[in-house]
Amino acid sequence: DSIEGEDVLELSIECFNKATRHTPCDGRLYNNLGIALERLSECRRESDERIKRAYKTSFVIHSVCEKIGCDVGADFERTILNYGLHLSKQDDFEGAIRILSQIESRAASSNKNSELTSGSMHANDSRQKIIQDAKGLLSFC
């Protein structure tokens, strides 16, 4: 069962790697690559530096996209949560705090924007859940 799971994870990692070569500026791909690498690492009980690199790349891409005006808020917040969670699992609490602390200003901005727009309630609820989870993890660190 675990071997089959590892095979599926290796295949998904291969697919994400190929996708990032074709679309190197999509931060969501790197976030998902980080998740797949992390799960494979947990199955094998070994550390993998590619996880941190994938999350860091996703973080940088989303940061740049946001600065130039792209609406990547929810994707960026998912990356912040996943990256912070990974760092905390590695006992890198300083790194986790550095990443997760960025959620505070984003939470204020998200609340302001959700009041101004009449977008999907589900999307806003989902985004608020991500922000709350990140804040909870931050307070733990």
N, CA, C and O atoms as a GROMACS GRO file, in nm:
protein
  564
    1ASP      N    1   0.083  -0.120   0.000
    1ASP     CA    2   0.000   0.000   0.000
    1ASP      C    3   0.087   0.126   0.000
    1ASP      O    4   0.063   0.220  -0.076
    2SER      N    5   0.189   0.127   0.088
    2SER     CA    6   0.278   0.241   0.095
    2SER      C    7   0.360   0.256  -0.033
    2SER      O    8   0.387   0.367  -0.078
    3ILE      N    9   0.399   0.142  -0.092
    3ILE     CA   10   0.477   0.145  -0.217
    3ILE      C   11   0.393   0.205  -0.329
    3ILE      O   12   0.442   0.287  -0.406
    4GLU      N   13   0.266   0.164  -0.339
    4GLU     CA   14   0.178   0.221  -0.440
    4GLU      C   15   0.164   0.371  -0.420
    4GLU      O   16   0.167   0.446  -0.517
    5GLY      N   17   0.149   0.414  -0.295
    5GLY     CA   18   0.138   0.556  -0.264
    5GLY      C   19   0.263   0.632  -0.305
    5GLY      O   20   0.256   0.742  -0.359
    6GLU      N   21   0.379   0.571  -0.278
    6GLU     CA   22   0.504   0.634  -0.318
    6GLU      C   23   0.513   0.644  -0.470
    6GLU      O   24   0.560   0.746  -0.522
    7ASP      N   25   0.470   0.541  -0.541
    7ASP     CA   26   0.472   0.544  -0.688
    7ASP      C   27   0.385   0.657  -0.741
    7ASP      O   28   0.423   0.728  -0.834
    8VAL      N   29   0.267   0.673  -0.682
    8VAL     CA   30   0.176   0.781  -0.725
    8VAL      C   31   0.240   0.916  -0.695
    8VAL      O   32   0.233   1.007  -0.778
    9LEU      N   33   0.300   0.931  -0.579
    9LEU     CA   34   0.365   1.057  -0.544
    9LEU      C   35   0.482   1.086  -0.638
    9LEU      O   36   0.499   1.200  -0.682
   10GLU      N   37   0.562   0.985  -0.668
   10GLU     CA   38   0.674   1.006  -0.761
   10GLU      C   39   0.624   1.048  -0.898
   10GLU      O   40   0.684   1.134  -0.963
   11LEU      N   41   0.515   0.987  -0.944
   11LEU     CA   42   0.456   1.024  -1.073
   11LEU      C   43   0.404   1.168  -1.068
   11LEU      O   44   0.424   1.244  -1.162
   12SER      N   45   0.337   1.205  -0.960
   12SER     CA   46   0.285   1.342  -0.949
   12SER      C   47   0.400   1.442  -0.944
   12SER      O   48   0.390   1.549  -1.004
   13ILE      N   49   0.509   1.409  -0.876
   13ILE     CA   50   0.626   1.496  -0.870
   13ILE      C   51   0.686   1.513  -1.009
   13ILE      O   52   0.724   1.623  -1.049
   14GLU      N   53   0.695   1.403  -1.082
   14GLU     CA   54   0.745   1.408  -1.220
   14GLU      C   55   0.657   1.500  -1.305
   14GLU      O   56   0.708   1.579  -1.385
   15CYS      N   57   0.525   1.487  -1.289
   15CYS     CA   58   0.432   1.572  -1.365
   15CYS      C   59   0.446   1.719  -1.326
   15CYS      O   60   0.449   1.807  -1.413
   16PHE      N   61   0.456   1.746  -1.196
   16PHE     CA   62   0.473   1.886  -1.152
   16PHE      C   63   0.606   1.943  -1.202
   16PHE      O   64   0.611   2.059  -1.242
   17ASN      N   65   0.712   1.863  -1.200
   17ASN     CA   66   0.840   1.910  -1.250
   17ASN      C   67   0.831   1.946  -1.398
   17ASN      O   68   0.882   2.048  -1.442
   18LYS      N   69   0.764   1.860  -1.475
   18LYS     CA   70   0.746   1.887  -1.618
   18LYS      C   71   0.661   2.013  -1.638
   18LYS      O   72   0.692   2.096  -1.724
   19ALA      N   73   0.555   2.025  -1.560
   19ALA     CA   74   0.467   2.142  -1.571
   19ALA      C   75   0.542   2.271  -1.537
   19ALA      O   76   0.521   2.374  -1.602
   20THR      N   77   0.631   2.267  -1.436
   20THR     CA   78   0.705   2.387  -1.400
   20THR      C   79   0.807   2.425  -1.508
   20THR      O   80   0.842   2.542  -1.522
   21ARG      N   81   0.854   2.328  -1.584
   21ARG     CA   82   0.943   2.360  -1.695
   21ARG      C   83   0.867   2.432  -1.807
   21ARG      O   84   0.921   2.520  -1.874
   22HIS      N   85   0.741   2.394  -1.826
   22HIS     CA   86   0.659   2.456  -1.931
   22HIS      C   87   0.594   2.586  -1.884
   22HIS      O   88   0.568   2.675  -1.966
   23THR      N   89   0.568   2.597  -1.756
   23THR     CA   90   0.503   2.717  -1.700
   23THR      C   91   0.579   2.757  -1.574
   23THR      O   92   0.529   2.740  -1.462
   24PRO      N   93   0.700   2.812  -1.590
   24PRO     CA   94   0.785   2.838  -1.474
   24PRO      C   95   0.737   2.951  -1.383
   24PRO      O   96   0.789   2.967  -1.273
   25CYS      N   97   0.639   3.028  -1.426
   25CYS     CA   98   0.593   3.141  -1.345
   25CYS      C   99   0.460   3.115  -1.276
   25CYS      O  100   0.394   3.209  -1.232
   26ASP      N  101   0.418   2.990  -1.265
   26ASP     CA  102   0.293   2.956  -1.197
   26ASP      C  103   0.325   2.909  -1.056
   26ASP      O  104   0.367   2.795  -1.035
   27GLY      N  105   0.305   2.997  -0.960
   27GLY     CA  106   0.337   2.966  -0.821
   27GLY      C  107   0.256   2.850  -0.765
   27GLY      O  108   0.303   2.781  -0.675
   28ARG      N  109   0.135   2.828  -0.818
   28ARG     CA  110   0.052   2.718  -0.770
   28ARG      C  111   0.118   2.584  -0.797
   28ARG      O  112   0.108   2.491  -0.716
   29LEU      N  113   0.186   2.572  -0.911
   29LEU     CA  114   0.255   2.447  -0.943
   29LEU      C  115   0.363   2.416  -0.840
   29LEU      O  116   0.376   2.303  -0.795
   30TYR      N  117   0.440   2.518  -0.804
   30TYR     CA  118   0.547   2.497  -0.707
   30TYR      C  119   0.491   2.466  -0.568
   30TYR      O  120   0.549   2.386  -0.495
   31ASN      N  121   0.379   2.528  -0.532
   31ASN     CA  122   0.315   2.497  -0.405
   31ASN      C  123   0.272   2.350  -0.404
   31ASN      O  124   0.297   2.278  -0.307
   32ASN      N  125   0.208   2.306  -0.510
   32ASN     CA  126   0.163   2.166  -0.519
   32ASN      C  127   0.281   2.069  -0.527
   32ASN      O  128   0.274   1.959  -0.472
   33LEU      N  129   0.388   2.109  -0.594
   33LEU     CA  130   0.510   2.028  -0.597
   33LEU      C  131   0.564   2.012  -0.455
   33LEU      O  132   0.604   1.903  -0.415
   34GLY      N  133   0.566   2.121  -0.380
   34GLY     CA  134   0.612   2.115  -0.241
   34GLY      C  135   0.529   2.019  -0.158
   34GLY      O  136   0.583   1.942  -0.078
   35ILE      N  137   0.397   2.023  -0.176
   35ILE     CA  138   0.309   1.932  -0.102
   35ILE      C  139   0.340   1.787  -0.138
   35ILE      O  140   0.352   1.702  -0.049
   36ALA      N  141   0.352   1.757  -0.267
   36ALA     CA  142   0.381   1.620  -0.311
   36ALA      C  143   0.517   1.573  -0.259
   36ALA      O  144   0.530   1.460  -0.212
   37LEU      N  145   0.618   1.660  -0.267
   37LEU     CA  146   0.752   1.624  -0.217
   37LEU      C  147   0.748   1.599  -0.067
   37LEU      O  148   0.814   1.508  -0.016
   38GLU      N  149   0.671   1.682   0.004
   38GLU     CA  150   0.662   1.666   0.149
   38GLU      C  151   0.596   1.533   0.185
   38GLU      O  152   0.641   1.464   0.277
   39ARG      N  153   0.491   1.498   0.115
   39ARG     CA  154   0.423   1.370   0.143
   39ARG      C  155   0.514   1.252   0.112
   39ARG      O  156   0.516   1.154   0.187
   40LEU      N  157   0.589   1.260   0.003
   40LEU     CA  158   0.682   1.152  -0.030
   40LEU      C  159   0.791   1.143   0.077
   40LEU      O  160   0.830   1.034   0.118
   41SER      N  161   0.839   1.257   0.120
   41SER     CA  162   0.941   1.261   0.224
   41SER      C  163   0.890   1.197   0.354
   41SER      O  164   0.964   1.126   0.422
   42GLU      N  165   0.763   1.224   0.387
   42GLU     CA  166   0.704   1.164   0.508
   42GLU      C  167   0.691   1.013   0.493
   42GLU      O  168   0.713   0.939   0.590
   43CYS      N  169   0.655   0.966   0.374
   43CYS     CA  170   0.645   0.820   0.350
   43CYS      C  171   0.780   0.753   0.370
   43CYS      O  172   0.790   0.645   0.428
   44ARG      N  173   0.883   0.819   0.323
   44ARG     CA  174   1.018   0.762   0.328
   44ARG      C  175   1.092   0.798   0.457
   44ARG      O  176   1.201   0.747   0.482
   45ARG      N  177   1.032   0.885   0.536
   45ARG     CA  178   1.093   0.931   0.660
   45ARG      C  179   1.233   0.989   0.638
   45ARG      O  180   1.328   0.958   0.709
   46GLU      N  181   1.241   1.073   0.535
   46GLU     CA  182   1.368   1.138   0.505
   46GLU      C  183   1.343   1.282   0.464
   46GLU      O  184   1.236   1.316   0.414
   47SER      N  185   1.442   1.366   0.486
   47SER     CA  186   1.430   1.507   0.453
   47SER      C  187   1.461   1.528   0.304
   47SER      O  188   1.535   1.451   0.244
   48ASP      N  189   1.404   1.631   0.248
   48ASP     CA  190   1.426   1.660   0.106
   48ASP      C  191   1.433   1.811   0.088
   48ASP      O  192   1.333   1.881   0.108
   49GLU      N  193   1.548   1.861   0.052
   49GLU     CA  194   1.570   2.005   0.035
   49GLU      C  195   1.484   2.063  -0.078
   49GLU      O  196   1.460   2.184  -0.082
   50ARG      N  197   1.439   1.978  -0.170
   50ARG     CA  198   1.355   2.027  -0.281
   50ARG      C  199   1.221   2.082  -0.231
   50ARG      O  200   1.161   2.166  -0.297
   51ILE      N  201   1.175   2.034  -0.115
   51ILE     CA  202   1.048   2.082  -0.059
   51ILE      C  203   1.059   2.232  -0.031
   51ILE      O  204   0.976   2.310  -0.076
   52LYS      N  205   1.160   2.269   0.043
   52LYS     CA  206   1.180   2.409   0.079
   52LYS      C  207   1.199   2.495  -0.046
   52LYS      O  208   1.147   2.606  -0.054
   53ARG      N  209   1.273   2.443  -0.142
   53ARG     CA  210   1.297   2.517  -0.266
   53ARG      C  211   1.166   2.540  -0.343
   53ARG      O  212   1.145   2.648  -0.398
   54ALA      N  213   1.080   2.438  -0.346
   54ALA     CA  214   0.952   2.451  -0.416
   54ALA      C  215   0.864   2.556  -0.350
   54ALA      O  216   0.808   2.643  -0.417
   55TYR      N  217   0.851   2.550  -0.217
   55TYR     CA  218   0.770   2.649  -0.145
   55TYR      C  219   0.828   2.789  -0.160
   55TYR      O  220   0.754   2.886  -0.179
   56LYS      N  221   0.961   2.800  -0.151
   56LYS     CA  222   1.025   2.930  -0.163
   56LYS      C  223   1.001   2.989  -0.302
   56LYS      O  224   0.976   3.109  -0.315
   57THR      N  225   1.009   2.906  -0.406
   57THR     CA  226   0.984   2.953  -0.542
   57THR      C  227   0.839   2.999  -0.556
   57THR      O  228   0.813   3.104  -0.615
   58SER      N  229   0.746   2.921  -0.503
   58SER     CA  230   0.605   2.960  -0.506
   58SER      C  231   0.586   3.094  -0.436
   58SER      O  232   0.514   3.180  -0.486
   59PHE      N  233   0.648   3.110  -0.321
   59PHE     CA  234   0.638   3.233  -0.242
   59PHE      C  235   0.688   3.353  -0.323
   59PHE      O  236   0.621   3.456  -0.328
   60VAL      N  237   0.804   3.339  -0.384
   60VAL     CA  238   0.862   3.448  -0.462
   60VAL      C  239   0.774   3.483  -0.582
   60VAL      O  240   0.749   3.600  -0.608
   61ILE      N  241   0.728   3.382  -0.654
   61ILE     CA  242   0.643   3.408  -0.771
   61ILE      C  243   0.516   3.480  -0.730
   61ILE      O  244   0.479   3.579  -0.793
   62HIS      N  245   0.449   3.432  -0.626
   62HIS     CA  246   0.325   3.498  -0.583
   62HIS      C  247   0.352   3.640  -0.534
   62HIS      O  248   0.271   3.730  -0.558
   63SER      N  249   0.462   3.660  -0.467
   63SER     CA  250   0.498   3.793  -0.418
   63SER      C  251   0.515   3.890  -0.535
   63SER      O  252   0.463   4.001  -0.532
   64VAL      N  253   0.589   3.848  -0.636
   64VAL     CA  254   0.611   3.933  -0.754
   64VAL      C  255   0.479   3.957  -0.828
   64VAL      O  256   0.450   4.069  -0.868
   65CYS      N  257   0.401   3.852  -0.847
   65CYS     CA  258   0.272   3.867  -0.916
   65CYS      C  259   0.182   3.966  -0.844
   65CYS      O  260   0.116   4.048  -0.907
   66GLU      N  261   0.181   3.959  -0.713
   66GLU     CA  262   0.098   4.050  -0.636
   66GLU      C  263   0.147   4.194  -0.650
   66GLU      O  264   0.066   4.287  -0.662
   67LYS      N  265   0.278   4.213  -0.649
   67LYS     CA  266   0.335   4.348  -0.661
   67LYS      C  267   0.300   4.413  -0.794
   67LYS      O  268   0.287   4.536  -0.802
   68ILE      N  269   0.284   4.332  -0.899
   68ILE     CA  270   0.251   4.391  -1.029
   68ILE      C  271   0.100   4.397  -1.054
   68ILE      O  272   0.056   4.434  -1.163
   69GLY      N  273   0.022   4.360  -0.952
   69GLY     CA  274  -0.122   4.379  -0.961
   69GLY      C  275  -0.206   4.256  -0.992
   69GLY      O  276  -0.326   4.269  -1.014
   70CYS      N  277  -0.146   4.138  -0.995
   70CYS     CA  278  -0.223   4.016  -1.020
   70CYS      C  279  -0.297   3.975  -0.892
   70CYS      O  280  -0.247   3.992  -0.782
   71ASP      N  281  -0.415   3.921  -0.909
   71ASP     CA  282  -0.494   3.875  -0.794
   71ASP      C  283  -0.457   3.730  -0.763
   71ASP      O  284  -0.518   3.637  -0.815
   72VAL      N  285  -0.357   3.714  -0.679
   72VAL     CA  286  -0.310   3.581  -0.640
   72VAL      C  287  -0.322   3.561  -0.488
   72VAL      O  288  -0.257   3.474  -0.431
   73GLY      N  289  -0.405   3.644  -0.425
   73GLY     CA  290  -0.414   3.645  -0.279
   73GLY      C  291  -0.437   3.510  -0.216
   73GLY      O  292  -0.362   3.469  -0.128
   74ALA      N  293  -0.540   3.440  -0.260
   74ALA     CA  294  -0.573   3.311  -0.198
   74ALA      C  295  -0.462   3.208  -0.222
   74ALA      O  296  -0.428   3.132  -0.132
   75ASP      N  297  -0.407   3.207  -0.342
   75ASP     CA  298  -0.297   3.114  -0.372
   75ASP      C  299  -0.174   3.148  -0.288
   75ASP      O  300  -0.105   3.058  -0.238
   76PHE      N  301  -0.146   3.277  -0.273
   76PHE     CA  302  -0.031   3.321  -0.194
   76PHE      C  303  -0.049   3.279  -0.048
   76PHE      O  304   0.045   3.232   0.015
   77GLU      N  305  -0.170   3.296   0.004
   77GLU     CA  306  -0.195   3.260   0.143
   77GLU      C  307  -0.183   3.109   0.164
   77GLU      O  308  -0.136   3.066   0.269
   78ARG      N  309  -0.225   3.029   0.067
   78ARG     CA  310  -0.205   2.883   0.077
   78ARG      C  311  -0.057   2.850   0.083
   78ARG      O  312  -0.015   2.765   0.161
   79THR      N  313   0.021   2.918   0.000
   79THR     CA  314   0.165   2.895   0.001
   79THR      C  315   0.226   2.934   0.135
   79THR      O  316   0.309   2.861   0.189
   80ILE      N  317   0.185   3.049   0.188
   80ILE     CA  318   0.237   3.094   0.319
   80ILE      C  319   0.207   2.988   0.425
   80ILE      O  320   0.294   2.951   0.503
   81LEU      N  321   0.082   2.938   0.426
   81LEU     CA  322   0.045   2.837   0.525
   81LEU      C  323   0.125   2.708   0.505
   81LEU      O  324   0.180   2.656   0.602
   82ASN      N  325   0.133   2.658   0.383
   82ASN     CA  326   0.205   2.533   0.357
   82ASN      C  327   0.354   2.545   0.386
   82ASN      O  328   0.415   2.455   0.444
   83TYR      N  329   0.414   2.657   0.345
   83TYR     CA  330   0.556   2.680   0.367
   83TYR      C  331   0.584   2.692   0.518
   83TYR      O  332   0.679   2.633   0.569
   84GLY      N  333   0.501   2.769   0.587
   84GLY     CA  334   0.519   2.784   0.732
   84GLY      C  335   0.502   2.652   0.805
   84GLY      O  336   0.577   2.622   0.898
   85LEU      N  337   0.404   2.573   0.764
   85LEU     CA  338   0.381   2.443   0.825
   85LEU      C  339   0.502   2.351   0.803
   85LEU      O  340   0.546   2.282   0.895
   86HIS      N  341   0.554   2.351   0.681
   86HIS     CA  342   0.673   2.269   0.652
   86HIS      C  343   0.790   2.310   0.740
   86HIS      O  344   0.856   2.225   0.800
   87LEU      N  345   0.816   2.441   0.749
   87LEU     CA  346   0.929   2.488   0.830
   87LEU      C  347   0.910   2.450   0.977
   87LEU      O  348   1.005   2.412   1.044
   88SER      N  349   0.786   2.462   1.026
   88SER     CA  350   0.763   2.427   1.168
   88SER      C  351   0.783   2.277   1.191
   88SER      O  352   0.832   2.238   1.297
   89LYS      N  353   0.747   2.193   1.094
   89LYS     CA  354   0.770   2.048   1.106
   89LYS      C  355   0.919   2.016   1.109
   89LYS      O  356   0.960   1.913   1.163
   90GLN      N  357   0.999   2.104   1.049
   90GLN     CA  358   1.144   2.085   1.047
   90GLN      C  359   1.210   2.150   1.169
   90GLN      O  360   1.333   2.157   1.177
   91ASP      N  361   1.129   2.197   1.264
   91ASP     CA  362   1.176   2.266   1.384
   91ASP      C  363   1.247   2.397   1.352
   91ASP      O  364   1.327   2.445   1.432
   92ASP      N  365   1.219   2.454   1.235
   92ASP     CA  366   1.271   2.586   1.198
   92ASP      C  367   1.164   2.689   1.233
   92ASP      O  368   1.098   2.744   1.146
   93PHE      N  369   1.149   2.713   1.363
   93PHE     CA  370   1.043   2.801   1.409
   93PHE      C  371   1.068   2.947   1.372
   93PHE      O  372   0.974   3.021   1.345
   94GLU      N  373   1.195   2.988   1.369
   94GLU     CA  374   1.226   3.125   1.326
   94GLU      C  375   1.184   3.145   1.181
   94GLU      O  376   1.123   3.247   1.147
   95GLY      N  377   1.215   3.049   1.096
   95GLY     CA  378   1.175   3.058   0.955
   95GLY      C  379   1.025   3.056   0.940
   95GLY      O  380   0.969   3.131   0.860
   96ALA      N  381   0.959   2.971   1.017
   96ALA     CA  382   0.813   2.963   1.011
   96ALA      C  383   0.750   3.094   1.055
   96ALA      O  384   0.655   3.141   0.993
   97ILE      N  385   0.803   3.154   1.160
   97ILE     CA  386   0.751   3.283   1.208
   97ILE      C  387   0.771   3.391   1.102
   97ILE      O  388   0.682   3.472   1.077
   98ARG      N  389   0.888   3.391   1.039
   98ARG     CA  390   0.918   3.490   0.934
   98ARG      C  391   0.817   3.480   0.819
   98ARG      O  392   0.768   3.582   0.770
   99ILE      N  393   0.786   3.359   0.777
   99ILE     CA  394   0.691   3.338   0.668
   99ILE      C  395   0.548   3.366   0.713
   99ILE      O  396   0.475   3.441   0.649
  100LEU      N  397   0.508   3.305   0.824
  100LEU     CA  398   0.370   3.314   0.871
  100LEU      C  399   0.332   3.454   0.918
  100LEU      O  400   0.215   3.491   0.913
  101SER      N  401   0.430   3.534   0.964
  101SER     CA  402   0.398   3.668   1.013
  101SER      C  403   0.343   3.757   0.901
  101SER      O  404   0.279   3.858   0.928
  102GLN      N  405   0.368   3.720   0.779
  102GLN     CA  406   0.317   3.798   0.666
  102GLN      C  407   0.166   3.785   0.652
  102GLN      O  408   0.103   3.861   0.579
  103ILE      N  409   0.109   3.690   0.721
  103ILE     CA  410  -0.035   3.667   0.713
  103ILE      C  411  -0.112   3.778   0.784
  103ILE      O  412  -0.227   3.805   0.748
  104GLU      N  413  -0.052   3.844   0.883
  104GLU     CA  414  -0.120   3.949   0.959
  104GLU      C  415  -0.167   4.063   0.869
  104GLU      O  416  -0.284   4.100   0.871
  105SER      N  417  -0.076   4.118   0.790
  105SER     CA  418  -0.114   4.229   0.701
  105SER      C  419  -0.208   4.180   0.592
  105SER      O  420  -0.295   4.255   0.546
  106ARG      N  421  -0.191   4.057   0.551
  106ARG     CA  422  -0.279   4.002   0.447
  106ARG      C  423  -0.420   3.984   0.501
  106ARG      O  424  -0.518   4.003   0.429
  107ALA      N  425  -0.431   3.948   0.628
  107ALA     CA  426  -0.563   3.928   0.689
  107ALA      C  427  -0.640   4.060   0.692
  107ALA      O  428  -0.759   4.063   0.661
  108ALA      N  429  -0.572   4.166   0.729
  108ALA     CA  430  -0.637   4.298   0.733
  108ALA      C  431  -0.680   4.339   0.593
  108ALA      O  432  -0.791   4.390   0.573
  109SER      N  433  -0.593   4.317   0.497
  109SER     CA  434  -0.624   4.351   0.358
  109SER      C  435  -0.739   4.266   0.305
  109SER      O  436  -0.827   4.317   0.235
  110SER      N  437  -0.739   4.137   0.339
  110SER     CA  438  -0.844   4.046   0.294
  110SER      C  439  -0.980   4.086   0.350
  110SER      O  440  -1.080   4.082   0.279
  111ASN      N  441  -0.983   4.126   0.477
  111ASN     CA  442  -1.108   4.170   0.539
  111ASN      C  443  -1.160   4.295   0.471
  111ASN      O  444  -1.280   4.308   0.444
  112LYS      N  445  -1.070   4.388   0.442
  112LYS     CA  446  -1.109   4.512   0.375
  112LYS      C  447  -1.164   4.482   0.236
  112LYS      O  448  -1.268   4.535   0.198
  113ASN      N  449  -1.093   4.398   0.160
  113ASN     CA  450  -1.135   4.366   0.024
  113ASN      C  451  -1.265   4.287   0.021
  113ASN      O  452  -1.347   4.308  -0.069
  114SER      N  453  -1.287   4.198   0.117
  114SER     CA  454  -1.409   4.118   0.117
  114SER      C  455  -1.531   4.204   0.149
  114SER      O  456  -1.642   4.173   0.108
  115GLU      N  457  -1.508   4.315   0.222
  115GLU     CA  458  -1.618   4.407   0.249
  115GLU      C  459  -1.652   4.489   0.125
  115GLU      O  460  -1.767   4.526   0.104
  116LEU      N  461  -1.550   4.517   0.044
  116LEU     CA  462  -1.570   4.603  -0.072
  116LEU      C  463  -1.626   4.528  -0.192
  116LEU      O  464  -1.692   4.588  -0.277
  117THR      N  465  -1.602   4.398  -0.201
  117THR     CA  466  -1.647   4.322  -0.317
  117THR      C  467  -1.757   4.227  -0.277
  117THR      O  468  -1.766   4.184  -0.161
  118SER      N  469  -1.840   4.195  -0.371
  118SER     CA  470  -1.947   4.099  -0.343
  118SER      C  471  -1.916   3.967  -0.412
  118SER      O  472  -2.003   3.907  -0.475
  119GLY      N  473  -1.792   3.922  -0.399
  119GLY     CA  474  -1.748   3.798  -0.462
  119GLY      C  475  -1.810   3.677  -0.394
  119GLY      O  476  -1.895   3.690  -0.307
  120SER      N  477  -1.766   3.565  -0.434
  120SER     CA  478  -1.818   3.439  -0.381
  120SER      C  479  -1.795   3.429  -0.231
  120SER      O  480  -1.684   3.446  -0.182
  121MET      N  481  -1.904   3.400  -0.159
  121MET     CA  482  -1.893   3.384  -0.014
  121MET      C  483  -1.806   3.263   0.020
  121MET      O  484  -1.729   3.266   0.116
  122HIS      N  485  -1.817   3.157  -0.060
  122HIS     CA  486  -1.737   3.038  -0.036
  122HIS      C  487  -1.588   3.070  -0.048
  122HIS      O  488  -1.508   3.025   0.034
  123ALA      N  489  -1.551   3.147  -0.150
  123ALA     CA  490  -1.411   3.183  -0.170
  123ALA      C  491  -1.360   3.266  -0.052
  123ALA      O  492  -1.249   3.244  -0.003
  124ASN      N  493  -1.442   3.361  -0.006
  124ASN     CA  494  -1.402   3.442   0.109
  124ASN      C  495  -1.391   3.359   0.235
  124ASN      O  496  -1.298   3.377   0.313
  125ASP      N  497  -1.486   3.267   0.256
  125ASP     CA  498  -1.481   3.178   0.373
  125ASP      C  499  -1.357   3.090   0.369
  125ASP      O  500  -1.290   3.072   0.471
  126SER      N  501  -1.327   3.037   0.252
  126SER     CA  502  -1.210   2.951   0.235
  126SER      C  503  -1.082   3.030   0.264
  126SER      O  504  -0.991   2.981   0.331
  127ARG      N  505  -1.078   3.150   0.214
  127ARG     CA  506  -0.961   3.235   0.235
  127ARG      C  507  -0.946   3.271   0.383
  127ARG      O  508  -0.835   3.271   0.436
  128GLN      N  509  -1.057   3.301   0.449
  128GLN     CA  510  -1.052   3.332   0.592
  128GLN      C  511  -1.005   3.212   0.673
  128GLN      O  512  -0.934   3.228   0.772
  129LYS      N  513  -1.044   3.091   0.632
  129LYS     CA  514  -1.002   2.968   0.700
  129LYS      C  515  -0.850   2.951   0.688
  129LYS      O  516  -0.784   2.915   0.785
  130ILE      N  517  -0.798   2.976   0.569
  130ILE     CA  518  -0.652   2.967   0.549
  130ILE      C  519  -0.580   3.066   0.639
  130ILE      O  520  -0.481   3.032   0.703
  131ILE      N  521  -0.631   3.189   0.642
  131ILE     CA  522  -0.569   3.293   0.725
  131ILE      C  523  -0.576   3.255   0.873
  131ILE      O  524  -0.479   3.271   0.946
  132GLN      N  525  -0.690   3.204   0.918
  132GLN     CA  526  -0.705   3.163   1.058
  132GLN      C  527  -0.610   3.048   1.092
  132GLN      O  528  -0.547   3.048   1.198
  133ASP      N  529  -0.598   2.951   1.001
  133ASP     CA  530  -0.505   2.840   1.024
  133ASP      C  531  -0.362   2.889   1.034
  133ASP      O  532  -0.286   2.845   1.120
  134ALA      N  533  -0.325   2.982   0.946
  134ALA     CA  534  -0.189   3.037   0.949
  134ALA      C  535  -0.165   3.115   1.077
  134ALA      O  536  -0.057   3.106   1.137
  135LYS      N  537  -0.264   3.193   1.121
  135LYS     CA  538  -0.250   3.267   1.247
  135LYS      C  539  -0.236   3.171   1.365
  135LYS      O  540  -0.156   3.195   1.456
  136GLY      N  541  -0.313   3.062   1.364
  136GLY     CA  542  -0.303   2.963   1.470
  136GLY      C  543  -0.165   2.900   1.475
  136GLY      O  544  -0.108   2.884   1.583
  137LEU      N  545  -0.112   2.865   1.358
  137LEU     CA  546   0.022   2.808   1.351
  137LEU      C  547   0.126   2.910   1.397
  137LEU      O  548   0.222   2.875   1.466
  138LEU      N  549   0.108   3.035   1.358
  138LEU     CA  550   0.200   3.141   1.399
  138LEU      C  551   0.202   3.155   1.551
  138LEU      O  552   0.308   3.169   1.610
  139SER      N  553   0.085   3.151   1.614
  139SER     CA  554   0.082   3.164   1.760
  139SER      C  555   0.148   3.042   1.827
  139SER      O  556   0.204   3.055   1.936
  140PHE      N  557   0.141   2.926   1.763
  140PHE     CA  558   0.208   2.806   1.815
  140PHE      C  559   0.360   2.822   1.809
  140PHE      O  560   0.431   2.782   1.901
  141CYS      N  561   0.408   2.880   1.700
  141CYS     CA  562   0.553   2.894   1.681
  141CYS      C  563   0.611   2.995   1.779
  141CYS      O  564   0.731   3.020   1.778
   0.00000   0.00000   0.00000
